[in-house]
Amino acid sequence: QAQLVESGGGLVQAGGSLRLSCAASGSIYNINDMGWYRQAPGKQRELVATITSGSSTNYAEFVKGRFTISRDNALNTVYLQMNSLKPEDTAVYYCNMNWGFAGRFHTWGQGTLVTVSS
């Protein structure tokens, strides 16, 4: 059974930084895309950033220039470096991995809360 475990969330002041990690474990193989999404209270889950197996990246406009997604394929881990955090970045952050033959499986992490105080 595939499992994703996120870490690194917490409380930070506006302008500060946090680094999120998401490690895959269990029967996961051939990981393709990895990504981070977030869901603020009362809002829908939204894309933050994705990274392909070839390390091509894609970012939502609202994080460009502030957040950086990266991956370590040897560790089956994806990271999200978040700088210049704003109160509106407050949300539960979820990682997602697309894996298996032809990317047939999608697995979500349990989420990690990021709170940015003003």
Buried (B, 14 or more C-beta within 10 A) or exposed (E): EBEBBBEBBEEBEEEBEBBBBBBBEEEBEEBBBBBBBBBBEEEEBEBBBBBBBEEEBEBBEEBEEBBBBBBEEEEBBBBBBBBEBBEEBBBBBBBBBBBBEEBEBBBBBEBBEBBBEE
